[in-house]
Every structure is written in C-alpha cells, then in structure tokens.
Amino acid sequence: MCYNDNNIHFLKTFNIMKLLFDFFPVLLFFIAFKIKGIYVATVVAIVASFLQVIIHWIIHRKIDKMHVITLGMIGVLGGATLFFHNPVFIQWKPTGIYWITALVFLGSQFIGKKTIVQKMMEANITLPSIIWSKLNFAWVIFFLLMGLLNIYIAYNYDMDTWVNFKLFGGLGITILFVIFQSIYLAKHVIEDNKPTKGT
C-alpha cells in the first residue's frame, strides 16, 4: 500500500457521502433563505431535519442519534425563532450541535474501550491506539472551534454572510479538515498485508 492509497482509503473510510447527507438540510435552508428569507428557511430546515431522520431509518433501519439531536435542537431553537420572530435562536443552533458533538466525542475518550472515531472507522483502517485517541481529540477541538466561529460570525456579520458561512464555510472547512487528517494518518496506517521478501 502506497501513500496515495492510504489517503484514498482514509477518505473512503470517512465516507464523504455521509457528510454530504448530513449537510442536505443546511443546503435546503440556504436555498429557502435566498428565496423567501430566514423564517421560511427555518421552517424548511425543521422539515428537512425530520425527513433526514426518516430517510436514514428507511435506508439503514436504525436511528442516527446525531440526526435526532439535530432535529430536537432545530425544533426547539427554530420554533423559538418563529414564535419570538427573532433569528438569533436559529443562529445558535449550529453552535449547539457542534458543542454537543464535541462533548460526545470527548466522553468517548474516557468512557468505553474505544473512541467514537475508532468505532466509526476501524473496520476499514488500522491505526495504533494512540493515533485513534489523537484523532478523536482533534475532532473535539475542531467542533469546539467551529461552534465559536459560528457565534462570532452570527454576532459580527449580517444574516446573509452567516447563512453563506453556514453552508459553504461549515462544509468547506470540514472537508479541508478531513483532507489534512488523511495526510497525517497516511503516515500511521498499519498495513494488514505487508509484502513478503522477493515480491
């Protein structure tokens, strides 16, 4: 297995399609905002998050906990935005999701035998235990910083800028983070099939 193979292997393991599926409510929110504004977009996001849970259940016959958490949070904060006619509630939603995810990942560092990242990826990639731990903690830091960045943009820029960041910034930064990690992890992948002498 060569360096490039390791990178491709890791990117497949992370599952870019899942990442895009997780972002599709954000995409619909973005489109609705550009056409009808923040309040219609909020309704669209609530409906899209509900559909996301249903579609995942139909395909996998199980509930994705993060999808349910997202649905619950957007239901509460989106509902508050509509009830009080104040978009600040929906603007806090991404930060809430990022920080809850960070706490879940951090908890897996100390609870259970394996971190969340290892459970997600170990079927397709083999790494030393210390690298699994570092990778998991890197995601904790990433989610914490993304939550802070979301709030900074929400309070310092206009609504249009925040919505653009919510889609392009959030997705783009996440993909870049995955790519940089793939380069780092390529150095630490344990090859299952090492070539024998003379081959």
N, C-alpha and C positions, 0 to 999 in steps of 0.2 A: 504493500500500500504506500503510495507516494503522498507528498504534501498536499497536492491538489485534490487527490481522492479523499483525504481526511477532511478537507474543507467542505467538499460536496456532501460527504457522509454526514457531517455535523448539521449542515443546512437542511438536509432532508430530515434528520432526526428532529430538529426544532419544529418542523412542519410549518412552512410558510403559509400553506393553505389554511391552517387553523388560525393563524394570526390574522389573515385577511377576513376569515369568517367572523372572528371576534370583533373586527372593526366595521362590519357592514351596518350596524345601527348608527355608527358615527357618520358613515357615508350618507345614509338616508337623512340624518339630522342636518348635515351640511347642505344637501340639495334642497330640503324643505326650507331651511333658513334663507337661502339665496332667493327662493321664490316667494315665500309667504311671511318670513320673519321668525323671531325667536319663539313665540308662543305656539304657532303651528308646528314648528320644528320640535318643540318639546313634546307635543302630543305624538308626533311621528316617532320620536325616539322611544317613548314608552311602549307604543305598539310594536315597534321593531324589536325591542328587547324581549317582549313577550313571545314574539314569533321565533326569535333566536332560541329560546328555551324549548319551544315546541319542536322546531326543526331538528335540534340536536337530539331530542328524545326519539323522534321518528327514525332518525338515521342510526343512532347508537343504542337505543333502548335503555338509556340511563340519563340522569340529570347531571349537567355540569354545574358544580357548586358555585363557581365564579359567575356563571351566567345568572344564576338565581340571585346571588348577592347584588349583581349589577341591576337586575330587574327590580329588586327591592329598593335599592338606593335611588334609582331613577324614578321609581314610583312615588317615593316619599318626597325627594327634592324637586322632581318635576311637578308633582302635584302641588307642592308649596309655591313653586314659581307661577303656576296657573292660578292658584287661589289668591295669592297676595299680589299677583301681577308684577312680580319682581324677579328678573332673570338671575339675580345673584345666587339663588338657591341651586339652579341647574348648573351654574358655573363652578360650584363647589363639588359637583358630582364626580368629575374625573379625579380630583384630588382624593376624595373619599375612597374611590376604588383603588387608586394607586397605593394609598397608605394601608388599607385593609389587606391588600395583596402582600405588601411588604411585611406586615405583621405575621401573616400566614407562613410566608417563606422563612422568616426569622424563627418562628416557633418550631419549624421542622429541623432547625439546626440543633435543637435541644430535646425535642420530643420524637421518639421513634428511632429506629436504626438507620433510616435513610432520609436524606433531604428530599424536598419536593422535586427539585431538578433531577436528582438521580432516579427517582421513581418514574419520571416522565421520559427519561432518555436512555436508561441503562439497557433496554432491550436492543438498542441499535448502536450504542457506542460504549466502549470500556475505558474507564479512567481511574487513576489512583484515588483513594478515598479523600485525600487532602485536596485534590483538584475539584472533586464534587462539592466539597464544603466551600471552597473559594468561589466556585461558580454560583452556588446558591446565595452566598453573601453578596456577591456582586449584583445579583438581581435585587436583593433587599435595598442596597444603596441606590440602584437605578430607580426603583419605584418611589423611594423617598424623595429623590431629587426631582423626578417628574411631577410629583404632587406639588412640590414647592414652586416649580416652574409654571405649572398651570395657574396657581393662585397669583403669582407675580404678574403674569400676562393679563389675567382677568381684571386685576385692580389697577393696572397701569396703561392698558391699551383699550381701544374701543371694542365693541361687540364683534364687529366684522373681523378684526385681527384675531380675537380669541377663537372664533369659530374656525378660521383658517388654520390656526395652530392646532386646534383640537383634532382636525383631520390630518393635514399634511405634516405638521410638526410631530404629533404623537406617533403616527405610523412611521414617518421617516426616521426619527431618532431611534425608535425601537428596532427597525431593520438594520440601521447602522450599528447599533449596539450588538446585535446578533452576528453581524459580519465580523466585527472586531473580535468578538469572543471566539468565532470559528478559527480565526488566525491564531489566537492564543492557544486554543485547545488542540489544534493540529500538532503542536509540539509535545502534547502529553497523552495522546491516544495510545492505548495499549493494543497492539496488533494481535488479533486472535490467531492468525495464520502466518507465522514467520517463515520465510523461505529457508529451505534446507541447503546444506553445503552442496555445491556442484550444480545448483539450479539457477 
